[in-house]
């Protein structure tokens, strides 16, 4: 219901500026988005399949389009905060998933994060959230023996890396091929720190981290 409403609002681009009740429109759109995000979060946290993946993808794509438009000028920060909360819920669910045949499920969940990152206002907080999970796991690798490492968690972390990689390639492939200099430095430094003392023990993980660092560097956003 909310997704259909938001789609209809987007179709009103040519007449929206002439609407007398512009403030009320913004409030209604904001509440619709926040309600949609709440329902998706609840379905993910409680693992209740009452919202199909098709619907979830449609909702997040619509929200991205709303954030790109000027409908939400006064409430972008509030909506962005709610979206980041959803992203954290998705990432925590991906890390904790123990289903035997979980590959498609994991990719579907991560694709929601990739879609949301296409909104400029969400790009930095999403990359930062992903990076935090990667760093936390890297710290775990430094302090545990291989024999005590949870193999399911180790496998699930690769979906974090895959999501991070997809977002970086989307940035690289789109017309605006650069990210903020400060963000690029932050990502690059954190990825380098994640490699410390683990490359010999966990070469596959270290190689993926090294690969991500190479993509960040290829964006060519910061000076040597």
N, C-alpha and C positions, 0 to 999 in steps of 0.2 A: 504493500500500500504506500509506504513512505517513498520507496524507490520510484514508483509510478508518478507520484506527486512531484518529486524533484526533477524527473525527466520532463514533465510538463512545464515546470518553471523554466528550465533551460530553453525550451522551445519558444518562450515568451521574450527572447532577447530583444527583439525589435520594438516591443511595446512596454517593456518593464520600466524604462526611465520616465514614461509618461503616467505611470500609475500614481494616483494621489496618495495611496496608503503604502508607500515604499517601506516605511519603518516596520509596519505590520507584516509586510511580505518577508522582510529579513528575519523577523522574529519567528515567523511560521516556518521558514526554511531551516533556520537554525534548530528549532525544536524537533523538526522532522529528522534532520541529520543525527542529532544527539540520540533520539529515540531509536533510530535504526542501528547506530553503533552499539547502544546498550543491548538491544536484542541479540545482535551477533556475538557480543562478548559473553552474554549469559549462555547462549547455545554452545559456545566453545568451552567455557569453564565447567559447565555441568554436563558436557558431552551429550547434549540432547539434540538429536537430528531433526529439529523442527524447522530449521532454515536450510534449504538446499544449497550446495556449493554454487550452483548456477545463480541463485538469488544473491548470495553473498558477493560474488564477483560483479554482478550487475550493480549492487548497492555501492561497492567501493569505487567502481569506475564512475558512477554518477557523482559521488562525493568529490572525486578528483576534479571532475568537470565544474562542479559548483565552486570549488576553491579557485579554479582558474578564471571564473567569471567575476563580475563585480557585485554579485548579489550579497556576498558575505563580507563586505568591506569592514563592517563594525564588529564582527565576531569571529574573525579568522583565528585568533589566538585561542579562543575557547574551543572551537571545533578541532583545531590542531592538537590541543591537549587531550581531547577525548579520543582522537585517532591514535595518538601515541600510546595511550592506555590499551587500546585494542591491539596494537602491534605487539606490545609486551605480553598480552594474553596469548596471542598467536605463537610467539616465540617460546614462551614457557610451555605451551602445549606441545610444540614440536619437540622440544628437548625431552619432555617427559613421556612421550608416546612409546608404548611398549607393544603395540599391535604387531603380530607376526608379519602380515603382508601390508606394511604401512607405507611403501614407497609412494604410491599415487596420492594417498592421504596427505603425506608430508609435503609433496610438491604442490598440491592444491592449496594447502594452508600458506606456504611460503609465497605462492603466486599472489595472494592477497596483499602481502607486504610489498611485493614488487610493484603492483598496480598503484598502491597508495604513494609510493616514493616518487611517482611521476608528477605529483604536485610540488612545486618549488618550495612551498612553505613547510613541507613534510620531509624533504630530502635529508637535511642535516640531522634532525632528531632520529630518523629511522636508521641512518648509517651509524649514528652514535650508539643507539640501542643495540644494534647488531654487533658492533665492535666491542661493546662491554661484555656481551656473552662470549665472544671469541677470546677476549683477554682473560675472563674468569676461568674458562676451560684451560687455557694455556697455563695459568697459574696452578690449576689442578694437576696438570701433567707433570709439572716440576716437582710436586710434593708427594706424588704417589708412585708406587711400583707398578710396573705393567700388569703384574698378576692381580693387583687389587683394583684395577681400573674397570669401571662398568662398561662392557662392550656395547650395550644399547645406547648409552649416553655418547660414547665415542662415535658411533655411527650417526646419531642424530645431529651432532655438531656439524657434520658435513653439509647438512641442509642450511645451516647458518652461513657457512662459507659460500655455498651455491647461491643463496639469496643475495649476499653481499656482492658477489661477482656479477650477477644479473643486473643489479642496480647500477654498478659501475659501467658495465657495457652499454646500458641504456643511456647513461650520461654521455658516454663517448660517442655513441651513434647518432644522438639527436643533434640538431643544429647548434644548440648552445653547448658546445663540447668542453666547457670548462666548469669547474666548481671553484668555490671560494678558496683563495690562497691559504687562509688560516685553517680551513677544514682539511684541505689536502695535506698540509703539514701535520696536522693532528692525526689523521688517518695513517699517514706514512710512518710517523714516529711510533704510534701504538702497535702497528703491525710488526715493525722491527723489534720492539720490546717483546712481542709475543713469541719471537723465535729464540730468545735467549735460553740456552741450556736444554733445549728439547730436540734440536735438529737431528742428533744422532739416534736418540731413543725412538723418536716418532717422525721418520723421514717423510711419510706421506702427508701428514698434517703440516709439517714445516714447508714442504714443497708448495702446498696450496696457499699458505700464508705468503710465501715468497712470490707466488703468482699474482696474488691480490695486490701486493706492493708494487709489482711491475705495472699493473693496470693503472693504479693511482699515479705513478710516475709518468705514464704515457699520456695522461690527460694534460700534461705540460702546463700546470697552473702556477707553479712556484719557482722562484729563481734559485739557482745554486749559490 
